[in-house]
Amino acid sequence: MTTYISVIGVGKEDKELNQLAQEVGRLIAGRGAILVCGGLGGIMHAVACGAKEAGGTTVGILPGPDRVGASKCIDIAIPTDMAHARNALVVRAGDGVIAIGAGYGTLSEIGLALKMGKPVVGLKTWVLYRDDKRDEGVVSADTPEQAVATIFQLTKKR
């Protein structure tokens, strides 16, 4: 069965984060997985383009009622007309989630993924605390290689 990896992250342009995301996309595609993301700009565009460069398949779950604004690197664009509520679909579609960057939309997706029991790996993203202790629900990674290797290891255990 094919593995689906959801990548979540900020929609604004950030050169450093976009470079990390592009490499994450390449590595996901290199392992034969399907990339799922929000389908728009920023991290979503960068990760999808990285996956496309490596010959991968990309799915974008869009917030609007049509495909307008979808990244040119998205193969399958799914309009939802759900605005931010589509975040639940982005994380539900993946066997595991990689979070890149620290926007509030990303934070909501992390929370949804953890609530759904999905493994989450973070690359320059939120650090969570619960009861004055660091919550280990988001596994930190320092590099794209480590993030992708870790998410595949965690999804294999499920």
PyMOL commands that set and color helices and strands:
alter all, ss='L'
color gray80, all
select helices_A, chain A and resi 15-30+43-53+83-93+104-115+144-156
alter helices_A, ss='H'
color red, helices_A
select strands_A, chain A and resi 4-9+34-37+58-62+76-79+96-100+120-123+129-130+133-134+138-141
alter strands_A, ss='S'
color yellow, strands_A
deselect
rebuild
show_as cartoon
